[in-house]
Amino acid sequence: MGATGKNMPTQDKCCTVVPCFKVSGGKLPAFRELCGRLAAKSKQEPKCLHYKFTFNGDQAYCLENYEDAEGMLTHIQNVAALLEEAQKMARITRFEIHGPAEELAKLREPLAKLKPKFFTLECGFRR
């Protein structure tokens, strides 16, 4: 796929999700273990392109890419029970969703209660 500009439509439907967690005191080992379970469960999803956790002290970022909005919504359903478990150990301090406007439109209503920050794709490429 070539580079796209602001006025050029993109055929890339990829949605990137970045939730940031602040882990409660003393719960970091249990949260890290849960991250492994989340990754293992996510690996089974055909539209999940990558799913990673990074850490800086008691902050954790989950870096996720899905082929499209449908893949992301499927993921949220797939890991719902584990996410409930995560919220007992950590709070989400920032929740970003990046992607093309057409895909973001499919996510706004179903994810409204999570209050994500949406970022619209304007240019770039993916191999």
Wavefront OBJ file of the C-alpha trace (Angstrom):
o trace
v 0.000 0.000 0.000
v 1.291 3.449 -0.821
v 1.271 6.530 1.330
v -2.022 8.343 1.728
v -2.675 12.030 2.218
v -5.406 13.919 4.031
v -7.625 14.147 0.951
v -6.853 10.666 -0.323
v -8.953 7.720 0.870
v -7.065 4.823 2.371
v -7.861 1.168 1.867
v -6.183 0.302 5.154
v -8.913 -0.527 7.691
v -6.441 -1.285 10.478
v -7.473 -0.098 13.950
v -4.874 0.479 16.633
v -5.909 0.411 20.277
v -3.769 1.667 23.161
v -5.196 1.386 26.678
v -2.916 2.680 29.427
v -3.242 1.139 32.898
v -2.095 2.353 36.316
v -1.592 -0.794 38.372
v -2.546 -0.673 42.048
v 0.145 -1.078 44.693
v 1.327 -4.632 45.187
v -0.685 -5.986 42.258
v 1.950 -5.701 39.538
v 2.971 -9.411 39.572
v -0.662 -10.549 39.285
v -1.337 -7.968 36.560
v 1.686 -9.149 34.555
v 0.423 -12.730 34.790
v -2.990 -11.574 33.574
v -1.337 -9.816 30.625
v 0.078 -13.179 29.557
v -3.397 -14.716 29.674
v -4.839 -11.795 27.692
v -2.151 -12.201 25.031
v -2.704 -15.969 24.789
v -6.462 -15.521 24.374
v -5.997 -12.700 21.830
v -3.593 -14.812 19.762
v -6.548 -17.022 18.788
v -8.387 -14.122 17.108
v -7.880 -14.166 13.319
v -8.193 -10.369 12.930
v -5.739 -9.539 15.726
v -2.522 -8.448 13.985
v -0.471 -7.893 17.134
v -1.033 -7.626 20.858
v 1.735 -6.538 23.255
v 2.199 -5.135 26.755
v 4.903 -2.675 27.735
v 5.678 -1.522 31.264
v 7.208 1.487 32.972
v 7.017 1.055 36.743
v 3.348 0.726 37.691
v 2.157 1.850 34.252
v 1.288 -0.667 31.565
v 0.379 -0.050 27.950
v -1.367 -2.595 25.782
v -0.448 -2.110 22.113
v -3.024 -3.738 19.839
v -3.724 -3.788 16.090
v -6.751 -5.289 14.377
v -7.554 -5.675 10.677
v -10.686 -3.561 11.142
v -13.321 -2.339 13.616
v -15.064 -5.718 13.568
v -11.847 -7.400 14.710
v -11.551 -4.986 17.604
v -15.162 -5.466 18.711
v -14.726 -9.240 18.518
v -11.634 -8.924 20.698
v -13.455 -6.946 23.387
v -16.139 -9.647 23.574
v -13.505 -12.395 23.615
v -11.579 -10.967 26.583
v -14.452 -9.363 28.524
v -14.029 -11.572 31.615
v -10.269 -10.976 31.711
v -10.762 -7.222 31.341
v -13.082 -7.262 34.350
v -10.325 -9.029 36.257
v -7.790 -6.410 35.089
v -9.981 -3.577 36.364
v -9.759 -5.058 39.861
v -5.978 -4.586 39.758
v -5.586 -1.455 37.640
v -7.473 1.523 36.310
v -7.421 2.725 32.737
v -5.866 6.186 32.681
v -6.020 6.682 28.907
v -7.739 4.746 26.142
v -6.809 5.617 22.557
v -8.204 4.241 19.327
v -6.503 5.087 16.015
v -7.796 4.273 12.545
v -9.548 5.423 9.394
v -12.698 7.514 9.877
v -14.954 4.821 8.388
v -13.761 2.244 10.923
v -13.818 4.666 13.870
v -17.464 5.437 13.075
v -18.268 1.751 13.709
v -16.624 1.927 17.162
v -17.932 5.187 18.597
v -21.312 3.963 19.816
v -20.343 0.472 21.041
v -17.343 1.860 22.976
v -18.850 5.138 24.219
v -18.997 3.994 27.865
v -15.207 3.460 27.846
v -14.718 7.122 26.810
v -11.889 6.505 24.344
v -9.949 9.238 22.575
v -10.327 8.691 18.836
v -7.532 9.605 16.405
v -8.287 9.625 12.665
v -5.756 8.230 10.192
v -4.691 10.846 7.663
v -1.460 9.598 6.137
v 1.059 6.796 6.334
v 1.617 3.254 5.128
v 1.585 -0.319 6.367
v 3.600 -3.182 4.921
l 1 2 3 4 5 6 7 8 9 10 11 12 13 14 15 16 17 18 19 20 21 22 23 24 25 26 27 28 29 30 31 32 33 34 35 36 37 38 39 40 41 42 43 44 45 46 47 48 49 50 51 52 53 54 55 56 57 58 59 60 61 62 63 64 65 66 67 68 69 70 71 72 73 74 75 76 77 78 79 80 81 82 83 84 85 86 87 88 89 90 91 92 93 94 95 96 97 98 99 100 101 102 103 104 105 106 107 108 109 110 111 112 113 114 115 116 117 118 119 120 121 122 123 124 125 126 127
